[in-house]
Amino acid sequence: MGDVVAVPERYGLGPIEVTGITAAAVEMVAPLTGSGYSVSGCSGGGGVSSQGGGGVEMSCQAGTVATINDAMRFEVVKISGTGAVLRIQPAG
């Protein structure tokens, strides 16, 4: 918890900060770097404060493969205790 993952700006998000890990899901926030935001596969939405500005909050369950801003593929590979393995790559 508290780890920050930097992602390329072309994904429309700033650094993704892990705010919580439960047995079922990883909770995260990230600032927006573009004008829009879309997510499929994880729950969440805009309007949260992240690192001093506007941002989004996401909750992704273990085994979830999500697409964010039609640009980034985000997968929660495994959750184990207080840690999680995430895979982030370009969509498509």
Biopython code that builds the backbone (N, CA, C, O; Angstrom):
import numpy as np
from Bio.PDB.StructureBuilder import StructureBuilder

atoms = [
    (1, "MET", "N", (0.846, -1.173, 0.000)),
    (1, "MET", "CA", (0.000, 0.000, 0.000)),
    (1, "MET", "C", (0.896, 1.242, 0.000)),
    (1, "MET", "O", (1.947, 1.265, 0.640)),
    (2, "GLY", "N", (0.459, 2.268, -0.729)),
    (2, "GLY", "CA", (1.250, 3.477, -0.810)),
    (2, "GLY", "C", (2.228, 3.479, -1.969)),
    (2, "GLY", "O", (2.831, 4.510, -2.268)),
    (3, "ASP", "N", (2.394, 2.336, -2.626)),
    (3, "ASP", "CA", (3.289, 2.284, -3.776)),
    (3, "ASP", "C", (2.720, 3.111, -4.910)),
    (3, "ASP", "O", (1.504, 3.215, -5.069)),
    (4, "VAL", "N", (3.608, 3.699, -5.699)),
    (4, "VAL", "CA", (3.215, 4.529, -6.829)),
    (4, "VAL", "C", (3.828, 3.940, -8.093)),
    (4, "VAL", "O", (5.020, 3.633, -8.130)),
    (5, "VAL", "N", (3.003, 3.785, -9.129)),
    (5, "VAL", "CA", (3.452, 3.238, -10.396)),
    (5, "VAL", "C", (3.337, 4.325, -11.453)),
    (5, "VAL", "O", (2.236, 4.785, -11.756)),
    (6, "ALA", "N", (4.474, 4.740, -12.018)),
    (6, "ALA", "CA", (4.458, 5.732, -13.094)),
    (6, "ALA", "C", (4.048, 5.047, -14.389)),
    (6, "ALA", "O", (4.511, 3.947, -14.689)),
    (7, "VAL", "N", (3.177, 5.701, -15.156)),
    (7, "VAL", "CA", (2.756, 5.176, -16.457)),
    (7, "VAL", "C", (2.992, 6.251, -17.512)),
    (7, "VAL", "O", (3.003, 7.439, -17.192)),
    (8, "PRO", "N", (3.184, 5.842, -18.775)),
    (8, "PRO", "CA", (3.385, 6.836, -19.834)),
    (8, "PRO", "C", (2.210, 7.802, -19.932)),
    (8, "PRO", "O", (1.055, 7.398, -19.792)),
    (9, "GLU", "N", (2.504, 9.073, -20.172)),
    (9, "GLU", "CA", (1.468, 10.107, -20.236)),
    (9, "GLU", "C", (0.408, 9.810, -21.295)),
    (9, "GLU", "O", (-0.736, 10.243, -21.158)),
    (10, "ARG", "N", (0.771, 9.083, -22.342)),
    (10, "ARG", "CA", (-0.194, 8.779, -23.415)),
    (10, "ARG", "C", (-1.375, 7.947, -22.909)),
    (10, "ARG", "O", (-2.393, 7.850, -23.594)),
    (11, "TYR", "N", (-1.255, 7.345, -21.718)),
    (11, "TYR", "CA", (-2.358, 6.584, -21.148)),
    (11, "TYR", "C", (-3.421, 7.482, -20.521)),
    (11, "TYR", "O", (-4.497, 7.002, -20.163)),
    (12, "GLY", "N", (-3.138, 8.781, -20.383)),
    (12, "GLY", "CA", (-4.115, 9.726, -19.851)),
    (12, "GLY", "C", (-4.177, 9.785, -18.342)),
    (12, "GLY", "O", (-5.046, 10.450, -17.778)),
    (13, "LEU", "N", (-3.251, 9.088, -17.678)),
    (13, "LEU", "CA", (-3.193, 9.100, -16.220)),
    (13, "LEU", "C", (-1.786, 9.446, -15.775)),
    (13, "LEU", "O", (-0.804, 9.119, -16.442)),
    (14, "GLY", "N", (-1.709, 10.113, -14.632)),
    (14, "GLY", "CA", (-0.417, 10.323, -14.005)),
    (14, "GLY", "C", (-0.069, 9.083, -13.199)),
    (14, "GLY", "O", (-0.669, 8.027, -13.401)),
    (15, "PRO", "N", (0.881, 9.193, -12.296)),
    (15, "PRO", "CA", (1.269, 8.034, -11.493)),
    (15, "PRO", "C", (0.080, 7.445, -10.733)),
    (15, "PRO", "O", (-0.721, 8.173, -10.146)),
    (16, "ILE", "N", (-0.020, 6.126, -10.753)),
    (16, "ILE", "CA", (-1.103, 5.409, -10.079)),
    (16, "ILE", "C", (-0.632, 5.060, -8.672)),
    (16, "ILE", "O", (0.389, 4.394, -8.500)),
    (17, "GLU", "N", (-1.379, 5.512, -7.666)),
    (17, "GLU", "CA", (-1.023, 5.243, -6.272)),
    (17, "GLU", "C", (-1.953, 4.184, -5.691)),
    (17, "GLU", "O", (-3.175, 4.325, -5.746)),
    (18, "VAL", "N", (-1.372, 3.128, -5.135)),
    (18, "VAL", "CA", (-2.156, 2.083, -4.476)),
    (18, "VAL", "C", (-2.558, 2.605, -3.099)),
    (18, "VAL", "O", (-1.702, 2.935, -2.278)),
    (19, "THR", "N", (-3.875, 2.678, -2.851)),
    (19, "THR", "CA", (-4.367, 3.209, -1.583)),
    (19, "THR", "C", (-4.868, 2.119, -0.646)),
    (19, "THR", "O", (-5.081, 2.376, 0.539)),
    (20, "GLY", "N", (-5.057, 0.912, -1.156)),
    (20, "GLY", "CA", (-5.501, -0.180, -0.308)),
    (20, "GLY", "C", (-5.482, -1.502, -1.050)),
    (20, "GLY", "O", (-5.661, -1.554, -2.266)),
    (21, "ILE", "N", (-5.260, -2.576, -0.293)),
    (21, "ILE", "CA", (-5.302, -3.922, -0.850)),
    (21, "ILE", "C", (-6.117, -4.774, 0.111)),
    (21, "ILE", "O", (-5.812, -4.851, 1.301)),
    (22, "THR", "N", (-7.158, -5.414, -0.419)),
    (22, "THR", "CA", (-7.946, -6.351, 0.366)),
    (22, "THR", "C", (-7.742, -7.737, -0.235)),
    (22, "THR", "O", (-7.028, -7.888, -1.226)),
    (23, "ALA", "N", (-8.361, -8.738, 0.356)),
    (23, "ALA", "CA", (-8.250, -10.092, -0.184)),
    (23, "ALA", "C", (-8.862, -10.183, -1.580)),
    (23, "ALA", "O", (-8.526, -11.084, -2.348)),
    (24, "ALA", "N", (-9.761, -9.251, -1.912)),
    (24, "ALA", "CA", (-10.487, -9.335, -3.182)),
    (24, "ALA", "C", (-10.091, -8.287, -4.214)),
    (24, "ALA", "O", (-10.307, -8.508, -5.405)),
    (25, "ALA", "N", (-9.514, -7.146, -3.804)),
    (25, "ALA", "CA", (-9.321, -6.058, -4.769)),
    (25, "ALA", "C", (-8.149, -5.158, -4.395)),
    (25, "ALA", "O", (-7.696, -5.116, -3.251)),
    (26, "VAL", "N", (-7.680, -4.439, -5.416)),
    (26, "VAL", "CA", (-6.659, -3.405, -5.245)),
    (26, "VAL", "C", (-7.348, -2.062, -5.482)),
    (26, "VAL", "O", (-8.001, -1.865, -6.506)),
    (27, "GLU", "N", (-7.197, -1.138, -4.525)),
    (27, "GLU", "CA", (-7.786, 0.205, -4.603)),
    (27, "GLU", "C", (-6.691, 1.176, -5.009)),
    (27, "GLU", "O", (-5.589, 1.131, -4.461)),
    (28, "MET", "N", (-6.982, 2.062, -5.972)),
    (28, "MET", "CA", (-5.976, 2.985, -6.490)),
    (28, "MET", "C", (-6.574, 4.345, -6.801)),
    (28, "MET", "O", (-7.781, 4.470, -7.008)),
    (29, "VAL", "N", (-5.725, 5.362, -6.832)),
    (29, "VAL", "CA", (-6.082, 6.691, -7.320)),
    (29, "VAL", "C", (-4.998, 7.142, -8.292)),
    (29, "VAL", "O", (-3.846, 6.716, -8.206)),
    (30, "ALA", "N", (-5.391, 8.016, -9.219)),
    (30, "ALA", "CA", (-4.424, 8.563, -10.177)),
    (30, "ALA", "C", (-4.929, 9.902, -10.680)),
    (30, "ALA", "O", (-6.133, 10.072, -10.878)),
    (31, "PRO", "N", (-4.026, 10.864, -10.892)),
    (31, "PRO", "CA", (-4.429, 12.129, -11.487)),
    (31, "PRO", "C", (-4.680, 11.938, -12.980)),
    (31, "PRO", "O", (-4.072, 11.076, -13.614)),
    (32, "LEU", "N", (-5.571, 12.743, -13.532)),
    (32, "LEU", "CA", (-5.820, 12.730, -14.972)),
    (32, "LEU", "C", (-4.826, 13.644, -15.673)),
    (32, "LEU", "O", (-4.546, 14.744, -15.196)),
    (33, "THR", "N", (-4.294, 13.194, -16.800)),
    (33, "THR", "CA", (-3.400, 14.044, -17.591)),
    (33, "THR", "C", (-4.044, 14.437, -18.911)),
    (33, "THR", "O", (-3.507, 15.270, -19.641)),
    (34, "GLY", "N", (-5.198, 13.840, -19.223)),
    (34, "GLY", "CA", (-5.908, 14.167, -20.454)),
    (34, "GLY", "C", (-7.258, 14.760, -20.136)),
    (34, "GLY", "O", (-7.565, 15.045, -18.978)),
    (35, "SER", "N", (-8.066, 14.945, -21.163)),
    (35, "SER", "CA", (-9.359, 15.604, -20.981)),
    (35, "SER", "C", (-10.495, 14.640, -20.669)),
    (35, "SER", "O", (-11.586, 15.081, -20.309)),
    (36, "GLY", "N", (-10.268, 13.343, -20.796)),
    (36, "GLY", "CA", (-11.339, 12.391, -20.531)),
    (36, "GLY", "C", (-10.830, 11.190, -19.780)),
    (36, "GLY", "O", (-9.631, 11.038, -19.543)),
    (37, "TYR", "N", (-11.788, 10.318, -19.402)),
    (37, "TYR", "CA", (-11.424, 9.114, -18.669)),
    (37, "TYR", "C", (-12.472, 8.054, -18.928)),
    (37, "TYR", "O", (-13.671, 8.319, -18.839)),
    (38, "SER", "N", (-12.016, 6.848, -19.251)),
    (38, "SER", "CA", (-12.921, 5.721, -19.387)),
    (38, "SER", "C", (-12.242, 4.477, -18.836)),
    (38, "SER", "O", (-11.023, 4.327, -18.925)),
    (39, "VAL", "N", (-13.049, 3.585, -18.263)),
    (39, "VAL", "CA", (-12.508, 2.328, -17.735)),
    (39, "VAL", "C", (-13.528, 1.228, -17.976)),
    (39, "VAL", "O", (-14.725, 1.430, -17.774)),
    (40, "SER", "N", (-13.062, 0.078, -18.404)),
    (40, "SER", "CA", (-13.919, -1.097, -18.477)),
    (40, "SER", "C", (-13.181, -2.235, -17.791)),
    (40, "SER", "O", (-11.990, -2.438, -18.027)),
    (41, "GLY", "N", (-13.878, -2.974, -16.946)),
    (41, "GLY", "CA", (-13.277, -4.096, -16.242)),
    (41, "GLY", "C", (-13.007, -3.838, -14.777)),
    (41, "GLY", "O", (-12.907, -4.788, -14.001)),
    (42, "CYS", "N", (-12.886, -2.593, -14.372)),
    (42, "CYS", "CA", (-12.711, -2.209, -12.971)),
    (42, "CYS", "C", (-13.798, -1.207, -12.629)),
    (42, "CYS", "O", (-14.317, -0.526, -13.514)),
    (43, "SER", "N", (-14.143, -1.111, -11.368)),
    (43, "SER", "CA", (-15.091, -0.078, -10.968)),
    (43, "SER", "C", (-14.322, 1.189, -10.628)),
    (43, "SER", "O", (-13.156, 1.133, -10.236)),
    (44, "GLY", "N", (-14.972, 2.313, -10.778)),
    (44, "GLY", "CA", (-14.327, 3.572, -10.421)),
    (44, "GLY", "C", (-14.808, 4.706, -11.282)),
    (44, "GLY", "O", (-15.570, 4.520, -12.231)),
    (45, "GLY", "N", (-14.345, 5.886, -10.932)),
    (45, "GLY", "CA", (-14.744, 7.066, -11.675)),
    (45, "GLY", "C", (-13.956, 8.267, -11.246)),
    (45, "GLY", "O", (-13.048, 8.175, -10.420)),
    (46, "GLY", "N", (-14.312, 9.399, -11.817)),
    (46, "GLY", "CA", (-13.584, 10.633, -11.582)),
    (46, "GLY", "C", (-14.063, 11.372, -10.356)),
    (46, "GLY", "O", (-14.934, 10.912, -9.617)),
    (47, "GLY", "N", (-13.474, 12.518, -10.167)),
    (47, "GLY", "CA", (-13.907, 13.400, -9.104)),
    (47, "GLY", "C", (-13.202, 13.237, -7.778)),
    (47, "GLY", "O", (-13.623, 13.842, -6.793)),
    (48, "VAL", "N", (-12.155, 12.452, -7.711)),
    (48, "VAL", "CA", (-11.429, 12.333, -6.450)),
    (48, "VAL", "C", (-10.186, 13.200, -6.503)),
    (48, "VAL", "O", (-9.692, 13.526, -7.582)),
    (49, "SER", "N", (-9.690, 13.567, -5.351)),
    (49, "SER", "CA", (-8.464, 14.349, -5.278)),
    (49, "SER", "C", (-7.287, 13.396, -5.241)),
    (49, "SER", "O", (-7.233, 12.495, -4.403)),
    (50, "SER", "N", (-6.359, 13.593, -6.136)),
    (50, "SER", "CA", (-5.190, 12.732, -6.197)),
    (50, "SER", "C", (-3.957, 13.589, -6.375)),
    (50, "SER", "O", (-3.834, 14.300, -7.372)),
    (51, "GLN", "N", (-3.058, 13.534, -5.440)),
    (51, "GLN", "CA", (-1.803, 14.266, -5.509)),
    (51, "GLN", "C", (-2.036, 15.751, -5.782)),
    (51, "GLN", "O", (-1.318, 16.371, -6.567)),
    (52, "GLY", "N", (-3.055, 16.312, -5.121)),
    (52, "GLY", "CA", (-3.295, 17.741, -5.186)),
    (52, "GLY", "C", (-4.140, 18.217, -6.347)),
    (52, "GLY", "O", (-4.307, 19.425, -6.515)),
    (53, "GLY", "N", (-4.683, 17.317, -7.159)),
    (53, "GLY", "CA", (-5.494, 17.752, -8.289)),
    (53, "GLY", "C", (-6.640, 16.797, -8.533)),
    (53, "GLY", "O", (-6.899, 15.902, -7.730)),
    (54, "GLY", "N", (-7.335, 16.995, -9.662)),
    (54, "GLY", "CA", (-8.431, 16.111, -10.024)),
    (54, "GLY", "C", (-7.898, 14.757, -10.432)),
    (54, "GLY", "O", (-6.809, 14.644, -10.995)),
    (55, "GLY", "N", (-8.668, 13.744, -10.143)),
    (55, "GLY", "CA", (-8.197, 12.417, -10.480)),
    (55, "GLY", "C", (-9.307, 11.406, -10.488)),
    (55, "GLY", "O", (-10.486, 11.754, -10.421)),
    (56, "VAL", "N", (-8.927, 10.153, -10.569)),
    (56, "VAL", "CA", (-9.871, 9.054, -10.620)),
    (56, "VAL", "C", (-9.518, 8.035, -9.543)),
    (56, "VAL", "O", (-8.379, 7.945, -9.085)),
    (57, "GLU", "N", (-10.523, 7.281, -9.161)),
    (57, "GLU", "CA", (-10.351, 6.212, -8.188)),
    (57, "GLU", "C", (-10.766, 4.916, -8.868)),
    (57, "GLU", "O", (-11.772, 4.886, -9.578)),
    (58, "MET", "N", (-10.010, 3.850, -8.662)),
    (58, "MET", "CA", (-10.319, 2.565, -9.277)),
    (58, "MET", "C", (-10.239, 1.464, -8.234)),
    (58, "MET", "O", (-9.438, 1.531, -7.302)),
    (59, "SER", "N", (-11.071, 0.459, -8.401)),
    (59, "SER", "CA", (-11.022, -0.745, -7.595)),
    (59, "SER", "C", (-11.043, -1.914, -8.568)),
    (59, "SER", "O", (-12.003, -2.086, -9.319)),
    (60, "CYS", "N", (-9.979, -2.721, -8.554)),
    (60, "CYS", "CA", (-9.851, -3.818, -9.511)),
    (60, "CYS", "C", (-9.662, -5.128, -8.764)),
    (60, "CYS", "O", (-8.785, -5.240, -7.908)),
    (61, "GLN", "N", (-10.478, -6.111, -9.085)),
    (61, "GLN", "CA", (-10.412, -7.402, -8.416)),
    (61, "GLN", "C", (-9.302, -8.268, -8.993)),
    (61, "GLN", "O", (-8.869, -8.068, -10.129)),
    (62, "ALA", "N", (-8.848, -9.227, -8.203)),
    (62, "ALA", "CA", (-7.841, -10.179, -8.656)),
    (62, "ALA", "C", (-8.363, -10.902, -9.894)),
    (62, "ALA", "O", (-9.524, -11.309, -9.938)),
    (63, "GLY", "N", (-7.513, -11.058, -10.887)),
    (63, "GLY", "CA", (-7.892, -11.705, -12.134)),
    (63, "GLY", "C", (-8.513, -10.780, -13.153)),
    (63, "GLY", "O", (-8.751, -11.180, -14.293)),
    (64, "THR", "N", (-8.780, -9.537, -12.755)),
    (64, "THR", "CA", (-9.385, -8.565, -13.655)),
    (64, "THR", "C", (-8.399, -8.113, -14.712)),
    (64, "THR", "O", (-7.231, -7.855, -14.422)),
    (65, "VAL", "N", (-8.882, -8.019, -15.941)),
    (65, "VAL", "CA", (-8.131, -7.380, -17.011)),
    (65, "VAL", "C", (-8.986, -6.205, -17.467)),
    (65, "VAL", "O", (-10.079, -6.393, -18.000)),
    (66, "ALA", "N", (-8.484, -4.998, -17.254)),
    (66, "ALA", "CA", (-9.246, -3.790, -17.555)),
    (66, "ALA", "C", (-8.587, -3.013, -18.690)),
    (66, "ALA", "O", (-7.393, -3.157, -18.951)),
    (67, "THR", "N", (-9.385, -2.192, -19.354)),
    (67, "THR", "CA", (-8.879, -1.250, -20.345)),
    (67, "THR", "C", (-9.181, 0.146, -19.830)),
    (67, "THR", "O", (-10.322, 0.460, -19.491)),
    (68, "ILE", "N", (-8.153, 0.981, -19.775)),
    (68, "ILE", "CA", (-8.307, 2.337, -19.272)),
    (68, "ILE", "C", (-7.988, 3.320, -20.388)),
    (68, "ILE", "O", (-6.934, 3.241, -21.018)),
    (69, "ASN", "N", (-8.915, 4.251, -20.624)),
    (69, "ASN", "CA", (-8.779, 5.284, -21.664)),
    (69, "ASN", "C", (-8.508, 4.692, -23.047)),
    (69, "ASN", "O", (-7.885, 5.347, -23.882)),
    (70, "ASP", "N", (-8.960, 3.479, -23.298)),
    (70, "ASP", "CA", (-8.730, 2.785, -24.572)),
    (70, "ASP", "C", (-7.257, 2.740, -24.948)),
    (70, "ASP", "O", (-6.927, 2.495, -26.108)),
    (71, "ALA", "N", (-6.364, 2.972, -23.989)),
    (71, "ALA", "CA", (-4.935, 3.046, -24.272)),
    (71, "ALA", "C", (-4.103, 2.093, -23.432)),
    (71, "ALA", "O", (-3.025, 1.672, -23.852)),
    (72, "MET", "N", (-4.596, 1.751, -22.249)),
    (72, "MET", "CA", (-3.802, 0.968, -21.313)),
    (72, "MET", "C", (-4.548, -0.301, -20.918)),
    (72, "MET", "O", (-5.737, -0.252, -20.602)),
    (73, "ARG", "N", (-3.860, -1.424, -20.936)),
    (73, "ARG", "CA", (-4.381, -2.690, -20.426)),
    (73, "ARG", "C", (-3.812, -2.866, -19.030)),
    (73, "ARG", "O", (-2.599, -2.808, -18.827)),
    (74, "PHE", "N", (-4.698, -3.080, -18.076)),
    (74, "PHE", "CA", (-4.323, -3.143, -16.673)),
    (74, "PHE", "C", (-4.832, -4.457, -16.104)),
    (74, "PHE", "O", (-6.028, -4.739, -16.181)),
    (75, "GLU", "N", (-3.953, -5.259, -15.538)),
    (75, "GLU", "CA", (-4.343, -6.559, -15.009)),
    (75, "GLU", "C", (-3.863, -6.718, -13.566)),
    (75, "GLU", "O", (-2.710, -6.429, -13.247)),
    (76, "VAL", "N", (-4.770, -7.183, -12.699)),
    (76, "VAL", "CA", (-4.393, -7.570, -11.348)),
    (76, "VAL", "C", (-4.087, -9.065, -11.430)),
    (76, "VAL", "O", (-4.995, -9.897, -11.426)),
    (77, "VAL", "N", (-2.811, -9.391, -11.502)),
    (77, "VAL", "CA", (-2.381, -10.773, -11.690)),
    (77, "VAL", "C", (-2.638, -11.600, -10.437)),
    (77, "VAL", "O", (-3.140, -12.722, -10.516)),
    (78, "LYS", "N", (-2.287, -11.034, -9.269)),
    (78, "LYS", "CA", (-2.409, -11.795, -8.027)),
    (78, "LYS", "C", (-2.456, -10.845, -6.841)),
    (78, "LYS", "O", (-1.792, -9.809, -6.836)),
    (79, "ILE", "N", (-3.243, -11.205, -5.841)),
    (79, "ILE", "CA", (-3.245, -10.511, -4.559)),
    (79, "ILE", "C", (-2.822, -11.529, -3.510)),
    (79, "ILE", "O", (-3.379, -12.624, -3.426)),
    (80, "SER", "N", (-1.826, -11.149, -2.710)),
    (80, "SER", "CA", (-1.308, -12.058, -1.690)),
    (80, "SER", "C", (-1.040, -11.262, -0.422)),
    (80, "SER", "O", (-0.096, -10.473, -0.366)),
    (81, "GLY", "N", (-1.861, -11.465, 0.586)),
    (81, "GLY", "CA", (-1.689, -10.735, 1.843)),
    (81, "GLY", "C", (-1.841, -9.240, 1.625)),
    (81, "GLY", "O", (-2.902, -8.771, 1.213)),
    (82, "THR", "N", (-0.779, -8.493, 1.901)),
    (82, "THR", "CA", (-0.827, -7.035, 1.736)),
    (82, "THR", "C", (-0.123, -6.588, 0.457)),
    (82, "THR", "O", (0.200, -5.409, 0.314)),
    (83, "GLY", "N", (0.120, -7.507, -0.469)),
    (83, "GLY", "CA", (0.784, -7.170, -1.721)),
    (83, "GLY", "C", (-0.025, -7.618, -2.918)),
    (83, "GLY", "O", (-0.928, -8.448, -2.808)),
    (84, "ALA", "N", (0.311, -7.056, -4.057)),
    (84, "ALA", "CA", (-0.374, -7.417, -5.294)),
    (84, "ALA", "C", (0.612, -7.329, -6.458)),
    (84, "ALA", "O", (1.569, -6.555, -6.425)),
    (85, "VAL", "N", (0.360, -8.130, -7.475)),
    (85, "VAL", "CA", (1.147, -8.090, -8.699)),
    (85, "VAL", "C", (0.246, -7.498, -9.787)),
    (85, "VAL", "O", (-0.829, -8.024, -10.074)),
    (86, "LEU", "N", (0.703, -6.396, -10.383)),
    (86, "LEU", "CA", (-0.051, -5.708, -11.433)),
    (86, "LEU", "C", (0.724, -5.795, -12.744)),
    (86, "LEU", "O", (1.954, -5.756, -12.748)),
    (87, "ARG", "N", (-0.001, -5.913, -13.852)),
    (87, "ARG", "CA", (0.623, -5.894, -15.167)),
    (87, "ARG", "C", (-0.014, -4.752, -15.950)),
    (87, "ARG", "O", (-1.232, -4.695, -16.117)),
    (88, "ILE", "N", (0.839, -3.842, -16.427)),
    (88, "ILE", "CA", (0.365, -2.677, -17.188)),
    (88, "ILE", "C", (1.079, -2.685, -18.534)),
    (88, "ILE", "O", (2.304, -2.791, -18.600)),
    (89, "GLN", "N", (0.290, -2.571, -19.614)),
    (89, "GLN", "CA", (0.853, -2.558, -20.957)),
    (89, "GLN", "C", (-0.087, -1.807, -21.886)),
    (89, "GLN", "O", (-1.230, -1.532, -21.521)),
    (90, "PRO", "N", (0.385, -1.470, -23.092)),
    (90, "PRO", "CA", (-0.495, -0.786, -24.040)),
    (90, "PRO", "C", (-1.704, -1.670, -24.406)),
    (90, "PRO", "O", (-1.582, -2.892, -24.500)),
    (91, "ALA", "N", (-2.850, -1.045, -24.607)),
    (91, "ALA", "CA", (-4.041, -1.784, -25.047)),
    (91, "ALA", "C", (-3.876, -2.143, -26.519)),
    (91, "ALA", "O", (-3.164, -1.476, -27.270)),
    (92, "GLY", "N", (-4.542, -3.194, -26.895)),
    (92, "GLY", "CA", (-4.553, -3.563, -28.310)),
    (92, "GLY", "C", (-3.682, -4.618, -28.677)),
    (92, "GLY", "O", (-3.626, -4.994, -29.848)),
]
sb = StructureBuilder()
sb.init_structure("model")
sb.init_model(0)
sb.init_chain("A")
sb.init_seg("    ")
for serial, (resi, resn, name, xyz) in enumerate(atoms, 1):
    if name == "N":
        sb.init_residue(resn, " ", resi, " ")
    sb.init_atom(name, np.array(xyz, "f"), 0.0, 1.0, " ", f" {name:<3s}", serial, name[0])
structure = sb.get_structure()
